Amino acid sequence: MPSRRPRDEGQVAIEFVGTVPLILLLVAAVWECVLIGYAFSLAGNAADEGARAGAVTGDRGVCEAAAGKHISGAWGMTAECGASGDIYKATVKLKIPVLHPGLNFGEITGTGGAAMEKE
């Protein structure tokens, strides 16, 4: 029976302890990318919904309400709406999340427009 070399004992445990923080850091980075992508999607969709509602009614309040209908307060949404010629435009800003929507470090802007509906 071959003898075990005493200097190799515990090597797997040391490698595991060394790689776990790197794996967790990679998972956190991927999660942050997912949150940022989701925030871009939310901002664009909210701006489109607000612009559509504003184009029908011409009311800034209706536009802002429609833009924020599906976005929780954790995203820190602000909306700006108004007519620009025959187009009703909406701009939605969301705070960029850090690992969770409640922790923020910047803003993402989504814009949308819809043709004014005249009666």
VEXNU-691145 format. One record per residue (C-alpha): x, z, y; residue in one letter. Coordinates in steps of 0.05 Angstrom, whole numbers, padded with zeros to 5 digits, always signed. Each point is the difference from the previous one (the first is absolute). Example, Ala and Ser with C-alpha at 12.3 -4.5 7.8 and 13.67 -1.06 7.14 Angstrom:
// residues 2
+00246+00156-00090A
+00027-00013+00069S
END
This chain:
// residues 119
+00000+00000+00000M
+00030-00020+00067P
+00010+00055+00050S
-00033-00002+00067R
+00045-00003+00060R
-00015+00061+00042P
+00012-00034+00066R
-00061-00047-00009D
-00051+00055-00010E
-00053+00002+00056G
+00017-00069+00026Q
-00072-00025-00007V
-00026+00060+00040A
+00050-00014+00056I
-00019-00074+00003E
-00074+00018+00000F
+00009+00049+00058V
+00039-00052+00038G
-00049-00058-00008T
-00066+00037+00010V
+00008+00006+00076P
+00017-00074+00004L
-00062-00018-00040I
-00043+00044+00044L
+00029-00031+00063L
-00015-00069-00027L
-00072+00020-00016V
-00009+00028+00070A
+00027-00064+00031A
-00047-00043-00041V
-00059+00045+00018W
+00018-00007+00074E
+00001-00076-00006C
-00069+00003-00033V
-00028+00044+00056L
+00028-00046+00054I
-00030-00061-00034G
-00067+00035-00007Y
+00002+00020+00074A
+00011-00074+00019F
-00059-00019-00043S
-00044+00054+00030L
+00018-00017+00071A
-00014-00075-00009G
-00066+00012-00035N
-00023+00051+00052A
+00017-00048+00056A
-00038-00056-00034D
-00061+00044-00010E
+00002+00024+00072G
+00007-00070+00027A
-00059-00025-00041R
-00045+00058+00024A
+00023-00010+00072G
-00013-00075-00003A
-00072+00012-00021V
-00017+00055+00050T
+00052-00008+00055G
+00005+00076+00002D
+00069+00033+00000R
-00028+00064-00031G
-00031-00037-00058V
+00066-00036-00011C
+00041+00065-00001E
-00051+00034-00046A
+00001-00058-00049A
+00076-00001+00000A
+00004+00074-00017G
-00057+00001-00051K
+00044+00000-00062H
+00063+00034+00027I
+00010+00075-00004S
+00027+00042+00057G
+00067+00010-00036A
+00020-00071+00019W
-00005+00015+00075G
-00038-00064+00016M
-00008-00027+00071T
-00040-00063+00014A
-00003-00046+00061E
-00055-00051+00004C
-00020-00053+00051G
-00021-00071+00011A
+00052-00053+00016S
-00037-00064+00018G
-00043-00020-00059D
+00038+00046-00048I
-00012+00074-00009Y
+00066+00033-00017K
+00014+00068-00032A
+00067+00034-00006T
+00007+00060-00047V
+00060+00046-00002K
+00014+00046-00058L
+00055+00051-00006K
+00054-00017-00052I
-00004+00053-00055P
+00060+00036-00029V
-00017+00014-00074L
-00071+00021+00021H
-00048-00027+00053P
+00001+00066+00038G
+00075-00004+00014L
+00016-00056+00049N
+00060-00032+00034F
-00022-00063+00035G
-00057-00050+00008E
-00025-00062-00036I
-00043-00049+00038T
-00054-00044-00028G
-00037-00053+00040T
-00063-00038-00012G
-00045-00048+00036G
-00069-00031-00008A
-00038-00054+00037A
-00052+00029+00048M
-00070-00010-00025E
-00045-00023+00056K
-00075+00006-00004E
END
